[in-house]
């Protein structure tokens, strides 16, 4: 997909950031190491049993302790394949923090996750969970009034209006 195509898809398939780039996340010194510490302030209603410590071993990009990141939530406006989401992220220079980064963010700030939509955070295929059916699982979090659900979406399937793409970029402060 060329640069012009990415711009054409933004606003058609991928919406503008729900918070207009105003979410800042400073990574604390303590780190998430497993799913048991996720969402202490939010009750976990359901967690897919295929999600385990394995999902956190590999991630393309990592949050660094003490560093600042801009957090964006881009709604998916129409059916779109994973490749288009990757092209959008690459063009905008977003990091691929995957499940590990999303779970860490959710642990510290569940209140910024949009309600009643599945938030996904993409990572390279080789860093994803391989499901029993051979597909690659993308961790998805749905924040609800009663608590949160943590499940798997499929890397190989299209994303739709029930999904929001989590996008992260490092903030470089100029003194």
N, C-alpha and C positions, 0 to 999 in steps of 0.2 A: 504494500500500500504506500503510495507516495505521500509527501507532506500535505498536498492539497486534499487528498482523500481523508487524512486524519481530521483536518479541519471540517471537511464535509460531514464526517460522522459525528463530530462533537455538535450537540444540539439536535441531531437527528436520532442517533442511536445511543449516545452517551450525553447525559445532561450536565449542566454546570454544577459546580460544587454547591452543596446544600448550605454550607456555612460561609461561602464566599472567601475561603482561604483564611478564616479567622481562628481556626483551632490550632493551638500550639501545644506540643507535647515535649516536656523535658524529661528525659529518661532518668529515673532514679538509679541510685547505685545498686539496689537489690534487683535481681533479675528473675523472670519467670523461668522455672526449670521443668515444670510439668503442669498438667491440667488441673490438679487438685487445688492450686492456689488461684485459679482464674475466677474473677468476678466475686471477690469476697463481699462486696457491697450489694451484689445482685444474686438472687437465688437462681441456681441452675435447675431448670425444669427437666431438661433432657440433654444428654450428651451421647452421641453415637459411640457405641463400644469399640469401633474401629479406630477411634482417635485415642492415641496413647502417647507416651514419651517419644516414640519413634518419629512423630510428626514434627518434633522440635529439633531433631538432630541436624537437619540440613535446611538451610535457608540461603537464598542468593545474597541478600543484604541483611545486615544486622543493625539493630538500634545500638548505639554506643552510650554507655553510662555518662550522664552529665551533658549530653548533646541535646540540641533543640531541633525539633522537626515540625513541619507544617503538615497537618492532617486534613485531607479532603475526602468528602463522600460524594461520588458522582453516580446519580441514578441511571440505571439502564432504561432507556425509553422504548426500545423495541427489541425483538429478538436479534442477538448478535453473537457471533462465534468468539471463542476465547482469543483467537489470533487478532481480532480487531481490538480487543481490550489491551492486549500486549502492545500492539502498534500505538495505540493512544498513550499508554504509559511510557513507552520508549520516546515518542515524540515530545512528551511533556517532561521527560527526564525524571519520572517517578521511580522510587526504589521498589524492589521486589522483596518485601518483608515477609510475605507468605503467612502461614498459620502462626508461626512463632511471634512475629511482630504484631499481628492482629490480636492475639490472645494477651500479649503483654499490654497493649493499649487498652483492651477491654478490662483487664484486671484493675488498672488505675483510673480509667475514665469511662465506665459503662454508660454514664449519663449522656455522653456525646453521640452514642450510637443511635441512629434513627430507629424509631419504634415500628414494629410490625413489618419490617422488610429484612430480607437476608443480605447481610453485608459479607462480601467476599474479598479476599486478599490473594492475589495471584502470585505464583512463583513458577520457576521452570518446572517442566514436566518431571524431570528426574528427581526433584526435591519433594514431590507429592506422595501421598499415601497410595499404594497400589491396592485397590479393593478386590474383594473376592471374585468379582466378575471380570477382572483384568483392567477395568477403567481406572483413571487416576482421580482421587478424591481431593477436592478443594474445600477446605474448612470454611463453613459459613455460620454466622451468628445472627440469630433473630432476637432482638431485644423486645420484650413484651412487658406490659404493666405488671404481670404476675412474676416475671423472671425471664431468664434467657434460655434459648434452645441453641445447642451447638451440634451441627450436623455436617454432612458432606454433600457437596454438589459435584457434578462430573465435569472434569476438564474437557472431555470430548463432546459434551452437549452445549447447545446454545444457552446464553443467559437471557433473561427477559425482565419485564417490568417489576417483578417481585424481588429483583436483586439491585444492590448498590455496590459499586466498586470503590473499595478503600484505596486511596492513593496517598503516598507519603513522599515528602521531599525534605532533604536536609536544609536547615537554615544556616546560611553563612553570614554571620554578623560582621558588619564593617565598622571598625572603631572610629 
